[in-house]
Amino acid sequence: MVQAHQQIFEAYHRLLSRIHKHSSATQEDPALSKQLFIIDRIQEEIINYRLQKILNQEHPYLPQIHPGKLEREWEHQRSPLSQIVQHFIKLRQQFLNTLNALPSDQWRRSGVHETEGHVTFKELVRRMIDKDRQV
C-alpha cells in the first residue's frame, strides 16, 4: 500500500506541477482553484484528522466529511492556486513519510465512522488509493 501511495504521490506531483506552471503563465481558472481547494481540504480532513485520530486514540469517532461545508469555506477563503498546490503536495509528502515509518501493528487500529461503524486505518488508506486512482 505504501508503494501505491508513492506512485500516486508522484503522479499528483507531476500533474499539479504542470497545472501550477500553466496557471502561472496564464490567468488562474477560479473553477480549477475551487476544485483543488476542496480536494485539498478533503485530504486534510482524512489525513490530519481521521487517520491521525485513529493513531492517537482508541476507537475514536470519525464524522462524515461534508463537501458542502468545504465549498462554503472556499467562498470565505479563496486561496491562490499556487498556495493550494503547495499545501496539497506537502500534505501528501508528510502522509507518505508517516506511512513509511508506521509499524505494522498500527495499520490494524480502528475508529468508528459516523455511517459505517468500525473502520481500520488500513481500510481508510486503501480507500484513498482507490479514490486517487479514479482521479
URVEN-V89965 format. One record per backbone hydrogen bond with DSSP energy under -0.5 kcal/mol. CO is the residue of the C=O (numbers start at 1). NH is the residue of the N-H. E is the energy in kcal/mol with one decimal. If there is no record, write none. Layout:
CO:NH:E
CO:NH:E
This chain:
1:5:-2.2
2:6:-2.2
3:7:-2.4
4:8:-2.4
5:9:-2.7
6:10:-2.3
7:11:-2.1
8:12:-2.9
9:13:-2.9
10:14:-2.3
11:15:-2.5
12:16:-3.3
13:17:-2.0
14:18:-1.9
15:19:-2.4
16:20:-2.7
17:21:-2.5
18:22:-2.7
19:23:-2.7
20:24:-1.7
21:25:-1.3
22:26:-1.3
28:30:-0.7
29:33:-2.5
30:34:-2.4
31:35:-2.4
32:36:-2.7
33:37:-2.3
34:38:-2.3
35:39:-2.3
36:40:-2.7
37:41:-2.5
38:42:-2.3
39:43:-2.4
40:44:-2.3
41:45:-2.6
42:46:-2.5
43:47:-3.3
44:48:-1.5
44:49:-0.9
45:49:-0.6
45:50:-2.3
46:51:-3.0
47:52:-1.2
49:53:-1.8
50:54:-2.1
51:55:-1.8
52:56:-1.8
53:57:-2.0
57:59:-0.7
60:112:-3.6
61:63:-0.5
62:114:-2.7
65:67:-0.7
66:69:-1.0
66:70:-1.3
67:71:-2.2
68:72:-2.0
69:73:-1.9
70:74:-1.8
71:75:-1.5
72:76:-1.0
73:76:-0.6
73:77:-1.3
77:79:-1.0
80:84:-2.0
81:85:-2.8
82:86:-2.3
83:87:-2.3
84:88:-2.6
85:89:-2.5
86:90:-2.4
87:91:-2.7
88:92:-2.5
89:93:-2.3
90:94:-2.5
91:95:-2.2
92:96:-2.4
93:97:-2.3
94:98:-2.2
95:99:-2.6
96:100:-2.4
97:101:-1.5
98:102:-0.9
99:102:-0.7
103:106:-1.5
103:107:-0.6
104:107:-1.0
105:108:-1.0
106:109:-1.2
107:122:-2.1
109:121:-2.8
110:59:-0.8
111:113:-0.7
111:119:-2.4
112:62:-3.0
113:117:-1.8
117:113:-3.4
119:111:-2.5
120:124:-2.1
121:125:-2.3
122:126:-2.5
123:127:-2.3
124:128:-1.9
125:129:-2.0
126:130:-2.4
127:131:-2.8
128:132:-2.9
129:133:-2.4
130:134:-1.1
131:135:-1.0
132:135:-0.6
